[in-house]
Each structure stands twice: as structure tokens, then as C-alpha cells.
Amino acid sequence: MAILLLPFRTIGRHIRLYVLVNVVLYGLMLCVMALTMFFPEWNRALIAKVQASATAGSAGPSALVDQAYLDGDVLVAGTVTFLFNLVGGSLLATVPSLIVPFVGLGLLIYRFVLWGVIFAPVDGDWGFFFVHGLTVVIEGQAYVLTALAIVIHSLMWLRPKLYGFPSRRAGYVAGLKATVAIYALVVVALLIGGFYEAFEIIHILPAFDGP
């Protein structure tokens, strides 16, 4: 039971930082969304670029994700989405930060900016906005937790005495343990978000396109 509560205790000890990361990342996304409403060409250009990439049939992980959705298998699509987001989203931001403090935050900020542009309801598509908004909130929470883990580890590493550690090495190890604890919730959030996104795109969103 103590192991199951460890992620929540870790977040609880850094609750102000957790709230701040939520406000910064979700707030940034909403600000970019609002700005994109005044410059809808940003949204259309980004969507066109994504569609062109998919049409070109490029190889790689993104092509595997696209094919899973085309096949209409929620189990496969959800699994592939989860793995893609875990490796290409969370881990890709976290691992470099274990070498250079805070560096992975740039990738997460970039993701939230892109979401703000691509998901802005510039053409009045509020149905898609609200349905897919749940996916954005769930998966976004996984990336918020990833950012929190990066910040905690980096601070413990660079400022160990603030946390009561005698050396940077001790702070690094403690930060790594905190990161592992938080990642338990990152995995849960990405699992829920991945399978909801698969179900949503395959079964819910087609209803908004009409017969």
C-alpha cells in the first residue's frame, strides 16, 4: 500500500510546484488557442502539414500509429498510442534532463504550443473541440507530471541542500527516485489517454462527420 501511495506523497510534498506547472502549461496552451482564433491561418497551415505527412505515407513510428487507426482496432491503436506517447513524449523529454538539467522542458512546452494551435476551434468546430478536449486534458496531465518530475530532479540535483541532501550526488539519486515514483502516474495517465483517444477517434468523432 505504501508503494501505491508513493507517487501521491511525492506530488504532495511538491504541491505548489505541481499547481504551478499545471497553470503554466495548460495556461500556455489556452493562450495560444486564443491567439490562433485571431490568426486561423496558423491552424490551417499546421493541419495541412500534418495531413500532407500522413498522405505521403512516411515510415517510422508515426506511420505505425496512423495505420493502427486506419485499421479501426481500438486495442491496437490504444496500445500503439500509449507507447508512442510514453517513448516519444515523456521519456524523450525526461532522459536528456537526466544529463542536462531542465532541458526536456523545452520539448514539453513546444508540445503544448502545438496543441494550442492545432486544437483551436477556428472554424467553429466546437464538437471536435469538446470531445477531443478530454484527450488533451488526460494526456496533458501525463506531460504535466513529466515536467514536474524533470523540475524536481533538476532542483534536487543542482540545489541539494535545499532538500537536506549533503551532496549533488545524493540529490541526483533522490531526484531519480522521485522521478520513478511520479512516472507510475505518468504511465496510468498515458494508458487512459491512449485508449480513450483510440476509442474517440475510431468510434466517436466519425459521428460528427455525418452520414
C-alpha positions, 0 to 999 in steps of 0.5 A, spaced: 500 500 500 505 504 501 508 503 494 501 505 491 501 511 495 508 513 493 507 517 487 501 521 491 506 523 497 511 525 492 506 530 488 504 532 495 510 534 498 511 538 491 504 541 491 505 548 489 510 546 484 505 541 481 499 547 481 504 551 478 506 547 472 499 545 471 497 553 470 503 554 466 502 549 461 495 548 460 495 556 461 500 556 455 496 552 451 489 556 452 493 562 450 495 560 444 488 557 442 486 564 443 491 567 439 490 562 433 482 564 433 485 571 431 490 568 426 486 561 423 491 561 418 496 558 423 491 552 424 490 551 417 497 551 415 499 546 421 493 541 419 495 541 412 502 539 414 500 534 418 495 531 413 500 532 407 505 527 412 500 522 413 498 522 405 505 521 403 505 515 407 512 516 411 515 510 415 517 510 422 513 510 428 508 515 426 506 511 420 505 505 425 500 509 429 496 512 423 495 505 420 493 502 427 487 507 426 486 506 419 485 499 421 479 501 426 482 496 432 481 500 438 486 495 442 491 496 437 491 503 436 490 504 444 496 500 445 500 503 439 498 510 442 500 509 449 507 507 447 508 512 442 506 517 447 510 514 453 517 513 448 516 519 444 513 524 449 515 523 456 521 519 456 524 523 450 523 529 454 525 526 461 532 522 459 536 528 456 534 532 463 537 526 466 544 529 463 542 536 462 538 539 467 531 542 465 532 541 458 526 536 456 522 542 458 523 545 452 520 539 448 514 539 453 512 546 452 513 546 444 508 540 445 503 544 448 504 550 443 502 545 438 496 543 441 494 550 442 494 551 435 492 545 432 486 544 437 483 551 436 476 551 434 477 556 428 472 554 424 467 553 429 468 546 430 466 546 437 464 538 437 471 536 435 473 541 440 469 538 446 470 531 445 477 531 443 478 536 449 478 530 454 484 527 450 488 533 451 486 534 458 488 526 460 494 526 456 496 533 458 496 531 465 501 525 463 506 531 460 504 535 466 507 530 471 513 529 466 515 536 467 514 536 474 518 530 475 524 533 470 523 540 475 524 536 481 530 532 479 533 538 476 532 542 483 534 536 487 540 535 483 543 542 482 540 545 489 541 539 494 541 542 500 535 545 499 532 538 500 537 536 506 541 532 501 549 533 503 551 532 496 549 533 488 550 526 488 545 524 493 540 529 490 541 526 483 539 519 486 533 522 490 531 526 484 531 519 480 527 516 485 522 521 485 522 521 478 520 513 478 515 514 483 511 520 479 512 516 472 507 510 475 502 516 474 505 518 468 504 511 465 496 510 468 495 517 465 498 515 458 494 508 458 487 512 459 489 517 454 491 512 449 485 508 449 480 513 450 483 517 444 483 510 440 476 509 442 474 517 440 477 517 434 475 510 431 468 510 434 466 517 436 468 523 432 466 519 425 459 521 428 460 528 427 462 527 420 455 525 418 452 520 414 
